[in-house]
Amino acid sequence: QGHGNSEVAGHSGAAVGGWPPLVVNLQGWVKGLGFELTVDILRTIGPSHLLQVQSHVAKRNLPPYPFWFDGPPELCPTHAMLLSSPSSNNSLNQQQQMTAAAGAKAGQNEEEGG
């Protein structure tokens, strides 16, 4: 069963029924039209996993995960991983927050039988 708009062309983000995983490499623009396109693409695809590469320069990064999701972050169906430059002071804290949110969501899904 898909989550939200994750059903694209008859299959969800996960490999189901012989479909290989869909990998989308976005352009990396974080402002203006590029940001709007990124949000629209993520909402349309409804990814099961997200790998976000961050710069040590904060203004070059997207907002915190899950910036495209309209609901509470703990309900976002996407599992995220943040990769950032070692010189980023804030990246470890953000990665810990994302990992904690993903772990809490996974625990919630197990309790619900999902």
N, C-alpha and C positions, 0 to 999 in steps of 0.2 A: 504494500500500500504506500503510495506517495504522500509527501507532505506538501500542502499548499500547492504551489505551481510547479512542483518538481517533476510532474509527468509531462515530458516533452516528447513528441513524436511516438507516443505509445509506450514509453519506458521511463523508469525513474533513473536517478543519478547512479544507482548501483547497477552492476552487471546482472541483468535479469533476462532470462529467456534467450540466451545466446548473444545478447548485445554486449559489446565490450564497454568498459568505462569511458565516459566522455571527459576528455581533458580540455579545458579552456584556458588559454594563456591570455590574460587581459593586458591592455596596453600600458598600464601603470600610471596613467594620469590621475592626479588626486584633487584636481580643482576644475571648476566650471563644467563644460560639456563632457569632458572625459570622466569626471566623477559621476555625473548623471548617467552616462552610458554604463559605467561599471555597476551602479546600483540597479539599473533596469535589467542588465544581463543576469546579475545574481538573483534577482527576484524572479525572473523568467525561468532560469535553469533550476533554481532550488538545489544547490549543490549538496551532496552528502559530506564532502570533505573540502576544506579550503586551506591552501598553503599561502600564507601572506609573508612576503619578503619585505623587511623594513630597512630604511636608511637610518644612520645615526643622526641625521638631520631631521628633526621632528616635522618641519613643514613639508617635507617630501613624502610623508606617510599618510595613509588613509586613516580615518578615525578609528577608534577602538572597535573590536569585534563585538557583536555583529551589527555593523553600522547600517546595513541594508534591511535588516529584519524589523518589522513594525511592532512586534510583540515584545514581551519580556525576554531578556537574553537567555534565561534558563530554559525557555521553550523553543529556542532556535534549534532546528533539526540538524544543523551543520556542525560537524566536528572540525575544529580549526587548529592549525599549527602556525605559530609565529616564528619566523627566522629573522634575526636582526644582527646588525654589526656588533662586534664585541665592545665597541666604544660607547654603545648606547647605555646610559645609566638607567633608563626607564624600561628597557626591553625585558629584563628579567622579571620585574614586577608584573608587566603586562602578560608575559608568557605564563607566569604562575596563576594569574587570575583566569586566563583562558583555559588552562589545564584544569583548574579547580571547577570551573563552570561545566566543562565537558565531562568531568568525573561525576559531578552531581547529577547531570542529565542522564548519564549512563546508569547510575544507581537508580534513578527514578524510573527509567525504562525497564530495568530488571524487576523492580517491585511491581510494575504494572503488567509484567509478563511479555514485554515487547523487546 
